[in-house]
Amino acid sequence: MQSRILNQVTRLAVAAGLASALTSGIACTKNPDQTKLQYVPDMADGAALKSQRDFLQPPEGAVTRSAILYPGSIEESEKVLDNPLPATPENLAAGKKLWNSYCIPCHGVKGNSQGSITDVYPAPPNLVDKDYPAHKDGFYFHKMTFGGAIMPAYGHAIAPQERWQIAHYIHELQRAAR
């Protein structure tokens, strides 16, 4: 009787060993047509990234913690935004340097829309004539940040402090034109 039980246990052990070997042999094959069993499915085969896009897009309407929220309209910007920089000679000199880098091609040296590319592209408004001298710094800051009808936005290229310096220099050009 004991030998009979021993034979059955031996047969079960051999069968379990064969099943284990067969299962591990199947699991370890590199057959691309066979479905893989994965513990955490998204770890091995992640989503393909699209070029020029972030992997995780933020939800619509989300704002980063470090975001600077500006007024929505140019009129509101003119009323609410005040230039935090004093009109010192250093800030005017920095504003002039930035004006020469970014603004001269369209607005010209004197701000009178006589830039070097106005014969090819539409001329921008004359900043030293008509109503423009009456505008406050917030108006110019908003226009530089978000652009306008024919003006490109420079908010990504010119730091906020530099835009305020340019606004000071625009008023300097307007005073010189009087």
C-alpha positions as CSV (number, residue, x, y, z in Angstrom):
1,M,0.0,0.0,0.0
2,Q,2.8,2.4,0.8
3,S,4.5,1.7,-2.4
4,R,1.3,2.4,-4.2
5,I,1.0,5.8,-2.5
6,L,4.7,6.5,-3.2
7,N,4.2,5.8,-6.9
8,Q,1.2,8.1,-7.0
9,V,3.2,10.9,-5.3
10,T,6.1,10.3,-7.6
11,R,3.8,10.5,-10.6
12,L,2.3,13.7,-9.3
13,A,5.7,15.3,-8.7
14,V,6.9,14.3,-12.1
15,A,3.7,15.7,-13.7
16,A,4.0,19.0,-11.7
17,G,7.7,19.3,-12.7
18,L,6.8,18.7,-16.4
19,A,4.0,21.3,-16.2
20,S,6.3,23.8,-14.6
21,A,9.0,23.3,-17.2
22,L,6.5,23.5,-20.0
23,T,4.9,26.7,-18.6
24,S,8.2,28.4,-18.1
25,G,9.4,27.4,-21.5
26,I,6.3,28.9,-23.1
27,A,6.6,32.1,-21.0
28,C,10.2,32.6,-21.9
29,T,9.8,32.3,-25.7
30,K,10.4,35.3,-27.8
31,N,7.6,34.8,-30.2
32,P,6.3,38.2,-31.3
33,D,3.0,36.8,-32.3
34,Q,2.3,35.4,-28.8
35,T,0.4,37.6,-26.3
36,K,2.6,38.6,-23.4
37,L,1.4,38.2,-19.9
38,Q,2.5,41.4,-18.0
39,Y,2.2,42.4,-14.4
40,V,2.1,46.1,-15.1
41,P,1.0,46.4,-18.8
42,D,1.9,50.1,-19.4
43,M,5.5,49.8,-18.1
44,A,6.8,47.8,-21.0
45,D,4.9,49.3,-23.9
46,G,4.3,53.0,-23.3
47,A,2.4,55.3,-25.6
48,A,4.3,56.7,-28.6
49,L,5.1,60.4,-28.3
50,K,4.0,62.8,-31.0
51,S,6.6,65.2,-32.1
52,Q,6.3,68.8,-30.8
53,R,3.9,67.6,-28.0
54,D,4.4,66.9,-24.3
55,F,3.7,63.5,-23.1
56,L,1.3,64.7,-20.5
57,Q,-0.9,67.6,-21.7
58,P,-2.3,69.6,-18.8
59,P,-6.0,69.8,-18.5
60,E,-7.8,72.6,-20.3
61,G,-7.8,75.8,-18.3
62,A,-5.0,74.6,-16.0
63,V,-2.5,77.3,-14.8
64,T,0.9,76.6,-13.6
65,R,1.8,77.7,-10.1
66,S,4.5,80.1,-11.4
67,A,2.2,81.6,-14.1
68,I,1.9,85.4,-14.3
69,L,-1.7,86.3,-15.0
70,Y,-2.1,89.4,-17.1
71,P,-5.3,91.3,-17.8
72,G,-7.3,90.0,-20.7
73,S,-7.7,93.2,-22.7
74,I,-5.3,96.0,-23.7
75,E,-7.6,98.6,-22.1
76,E,-7.6,96.8,-18.8
77,S,-3.9,96.4,-18.9
78,E,-3.5,100.1,-19.4
79,K,-5.7,100.8,-16.4
80,V,-4.3,98.1,-14.1
81,L,-0.6,97.6,-14.9
82,D,1.9,100.2,-13.7
83,N,5.5,100.2,-14.6
84,P,7.4,98.8,-11.6
85,L,10.7,100.2,-12.9
86,P,11.8,103.8,-12.4
87,A,12.7,105.8,-15.5
88,T,16.4,105.9,-14.6
89,P,19.1,106.5,-17.1
90,E,20.1,102.8,-16.7
91,N,16.6,101.6,-17.5
92,L,16.3,104.0,-20.5
93,A,19.6,102.8,-21.8
94,A,18.5,99.2,-21.5
95,G,15.2,100.1,-23.1
96,K,17.0,101.7,-26.0
97,K,19.3,98.7,-26.5
98,L,16.2,96.4,-26.6
99,W,14.4,98.8,-28.9
100,N,17.3,98.6,-31.3
101,S,17.2,94.8,-31.2
102,Y,13.5,94.1,-31.5
103,C,11.6,97.2,-32.6
104,I,13.6,99.1,-35.1
105,P,13.0,96.9,-38.1
106,C,9.3,97.9,-38.1
107,H,8.9,101.0,-35.9
108,G,12.1,102.7,-37.0
109,V,14.8,104.5,-35.0
110,K,12.5,107.3,-33.9
111,G,9.3,105.2,-33.5
112,N,7.7,106.9,-36.5
113,S,7.0,103.6,-38.4
114,Q,9.9,104.2,-40.8
115,G,11.5,100.8,-40.2
116,S,13.7,99.0,-42.8
117,I,11.0,96.4,-43.6
118,T,8.0,98.7,-44.0
119,D,8.5,98.7,-47.8
120,V,7.8,95.0,-47.8
121,Y,5.4,94.6,-44.9
122,P,2.6,96.9,-43.7
123,A,3.9,99.8,-41.6
124,P,3.0,99.7,-37.9
125,P,1.4,102.6,-36.1
126,N,3.4,105.8,-35.6
127,L,4.1,105.7,-31.9
128,V,5.3,109.3,-31.6
129,D,2.2,110.9,-33.3
130,K,-1.5,111.2,-32.6
131,D,-3.0,109.3,-29.7
132,Y,0.0,107.1,-28.8
133,P,1.8,109.5,-26.5
134,A,-1.3,109.5,-24.2
135,H,-1.1,105.8,-23.6
136,K,0.3,104.5,-20.3
137,D,3.1,101.9,-20.0
138,G,0.5,99.1,-19.4
139,F,-0.8,99.6,-22.9
140,Y,2.7,99.1,-24.5
141,F,3.5,96.2,-22.1
142,H,0.4,94.4,-23.2
143,K,1.0,95.0,-26.9
144,M,4.6,93.7,-26.6
145,T,3.4,90.7,-24.6
146,F,0.5,89.6,-26.8
147,G,1.0,91.3,-30.1
148,G,-1.6,92.9,-32.2
149,A,-3.1,93.0,-35.7
150,I,0.3,93.0,-37.5
151,M,2.6,92.9,-34.5
152,P,3.9,89.5,-33.4
153,A,3.8,88.7,-29.7
154,Y,7.1,89.0,-27.9
155,G,6.1,87.7,-24.5
156,H,8.0,84.6,-25.0
157,A,11.2,86.3,-26.2
158,I,11.4,89.5,-24.1
159,A,11.4,89.2,-20.3
160,P,8.8,91.3,-18.4
161,Q,11.4,93.7,-16.9
162,E,12.8,94.3,-20.4
163,R,9.3,95.1,-21.8
164,W,8.9,97.7,-19.0
165,Q,12.3,99.2,-20.0
166,I,11.1,99.4,-23.7
167,A,7.9,101.1,-22.5
168,H,10.1,103.7,-20.8
169,Y,12.1,104.2,-23.9
170,I,8.9,104.6,-26.1
171,H,7.9,107.5,-23.8
172,E,11.5,108.9,-24.3
173,L,11.0,108.8,-28.1
174,Q,7.7,110.5,-27.8
175,R,9.2,113.3,-25.7
176,A,12.0,113.7,-28.2
177,A,9.5,114.0,-31.1
178,R,7.6,117.0,-29.5
